[in-house]
Amino acid sequence: MIRTLFYLGFFSKKHLDNSSGLVCKNAGWTLLETICVSLIIGILAAWAIPNMMEGIQKRKAQSALSQLKGTLQEAQRNSIKMGKECRVSINTNENGYATHSVTIADSTYAGCLSQEVTFPGLTVTENLPNTTKIRFSYKGNTTNIGTIVVGSPNARTKYCLVVSNLLGIMRSGVYDESRTSDKCQSSF
């Protein structure tokens, strides 16, 4: 093994003992070299860890948006399948970071969703009319139009879901607050 490392250039000839082929005892690292390597590793870690944590929060918000879209599409499919109206509520909290959820509006809409979906640790805001209830008719159409924004308090990027009027088409993307007209851009 040591001879292989020698041939690869990890050791010079002065570090090898010709008789046994072993590394001499004085071929270790100095304290100064150890401190320099530790300092470089510390600087790289201080730079990489916050970026990694923000990436984790962004993926958590993307996952929540996909789950929200899937839940609304499930309610839409179930309204068509059952031939009756379905209403789901998006329960948001104005103070920010409490647990948000998507549930059926009340017991008369049983069967519209298989389960309640929660989004712990994320911010969910919306501008839907009719007190955050989304109504799907027996044909899957909706009379609601609005945008639902999902984000993490620790990440700069927010994601959005736009529910269209009449047909009930949903579009998701990245939420850009700097734009004046269409703030939900269809790419992420």
C-alpha positions in Angstrom: 0.0 0.0 0.0 2.7 2.4 1.0 4.7 1.6 -2.1 1.6 2.3 -4.2 1.2 5.7 -2.6 4.9 6.4 -3.2 4.6 5.6 -6.9 1.5 7.8 -7.1 3.6 10.7 -5.8 2.3 11.0 -2.2 5.7 10.5 -0.7 9.2 11.6 -1.9 12.2 9.3 -1.8 13.5 10.8 1.5 10.4 9.5 3.3 11.0 5.9 2.4 13.4 3.7 4.3 15.1 1.7 1.5 15.6 -1.5 3.6 12.0 -2.1 4.7 9.9 0.2 2.4 8.1 1.8 5.3 7.6 5.5 6.0 9.9 7.0 8.5 8.5 8.3 11.8 9.3 11.9 11.1 7.1 12.0 8.0 4.0 13.4 9.8 2.1 16.7 9.6 3.3 19.7 11.5 1.1 21.7 13.9 1.0 24.6 11.5 -0.1 22.4 8.6 -2.9 20.9 10.7 -4.1 24.3 11.8 -4.1 25.6 8.2 -6.1 22.6 6.9 -8.6 22.9 9.9 -9.0 26.7 9.1 -9.7 26.0 5.5 -12.3 23.3 6.3 -13.9 25.6 8.8 -14.3 28.4 6.3 -15.7 26.1 3.7 -18.2 24.7 6.2 -19.3 28.2 7.3 -20.0 29.0 3.7 -21.7 25.8 2.7 -24.0 25.0 5.6 -26.3 28.0 5.3 -26.7 27.4 1.6 -27.5 23.8 2.2 -30.0 24.6 4.9 -31.8 27.1 2.6 -31.8 24.4 -0.1 -33.5 22.0 2.3 -36.2 24.7 3.1 -36.8 25.4 -0.5 -37.3 21.7 -1.3 -39.7 21.5 1.7 -41.8 24.4 0.3 -41.7 22.8 -3.2 -42.9 19.5 -1.8 -45.7 21.3 0.2 -46.8 23.1 -3.0 -46.9 19.8 -4.9 -48.9 18.2 -2.1 -51.3 21.2 -2.1 -51.9 21.0 -5.8 -52.4 17.2 -5.6 -54.9 17.6 -2.8 -56.9 20.2 -4.8 -56.8 18.0 -7.9 -58.0 15.1 -5.8 -61.0 17.1 -4.6 -61.7 18.1 -8.2 -61.6 14.5 -9.4 -63.8 13.3 -6.5 -66.4 16.0 -7.3 -66.6 14.6 -10.9 -66.6 11.0 -9.7 -69.3 11.5 -7.1 -71.3 13.8 -9.2 -71.7 16.4 -6.4 -70.1 19.7 -5.3 -66.9 19.6 -3.2 -65.6 22.4 -1.1 -62.2 22.4 0.5 -60.9 25.0 3.0 -57.4 26.3 3.2 -56.9 27.1 6.9 -54.3 29.8 7.2 -53.1 31.6 10.3 -52.5 35.4 10.0 -49.5 35.3 12.5 -47.3 33.4 10.1 -45.7 30.2 11.1 -48.4 28.0 12.7 -49.5 24.8 11.1 -51.7 25.4 8.0 -53.9 22.7 6.5 -56.3 21.8 3.7 -59.6 20.2 4.8 -63.1 19.6 3.6 -65.3 22.6 4.3 -67.8 20.7 6.5 -69.3 17.2 6.9 -71.7 17.7 4.0 -68.7 17.4 1.6 -67.5 14.0 3.0 -65.6 12.0 0.4 -64.1 15.0 -1.3 -60.7 14.4 0.3 -59.1 11.2 1.5 -57.3 13.0 4.4 -56.4 16.4 5.8 -53.1 17.7 4.6 -51.0 19.9 6.9 -48.0 22.1 6.3 -46.0 22.5 9.5 -43.4 25.2 9.7 -44.3 26.8 6.4 -46.1 30.1 5.6 -49.3 29.8 3.4 -51.0 32.9 2.2 -53.8 33.2 -0.3 -56.0 35.8 -2.0 -59.0 33.6 -2.7 -62.5 35.1 -2.3 -65.2 33.3 -0.3 -63.2 32.9 2.9 -60.5 30.6 1.6 -63.0 27.9 0.4 -62.4 26.4 -3.0 -65.6 25.1 -4.6 -65.6 22.4 -7.4 -68.9 21.8 -9.1 -70.0 18.3 -10.1 -68.3 18.9 -13.5 -65.0 19.9 -11.9 -65.4 23.6 -12.6 -64.7 26.2 -10.1 -65.9 29.8 -9.5 -62.8 30.7 -7.5 -59.8 32.5 -8.9 -56.8 33.3 -6.9 -53.2 32.6 -5.9 -51.9 30.5 -3.0 -48.3 31.2 -1.9 -46.2 28.6 0.0 -42.9 29.6 1.5 -40.5 28.9 4.3 -39.5 31.6 6.8 -35.8 30.6 6.3 -35.7 30.7 2.5 -36.0 33.6 0.1 -37.8 31.7 -2.6 -41.6 31.3 -2.4 -43.8 29.1 -4.6 -47.3 29.7 -5.9 -50.3 27.9 -7.2 -52.9 29.8 -9.3 -56.4 28.4 -9.5 -58.2 29.6 -12.5 -61.9 30.6 -12.9 -64.5 28.3 -14.6 -62.4 25.4 -15.8 -60.6 24.8 -12.6 -57.1 24.6 -14.2 -54.2 25.0 -11.8 -50.8 26.3 -12.5 -47.8 26.3 -10.2 -44.5 28.3 -10.3 -42.1 30.6 -8.5 -43.6 33.6 -6.8 -41.9 36.8 -7.8 -43.0 39.8 -5.6 -41.1 42.3 -7.7 -43.4 41.8 -10.8 -46.5 44.0 -11.0 -48.9 41.8 -13.1 -48.3 38.1 -13.1 -46.3 37.3 -9.9 -46.5 33.5 -10.4 -43.9 32.5 -13.0 -44.3 29.0 -14.5 -40.8 27.6 -13.8 -38.9 26.1 -11.0 
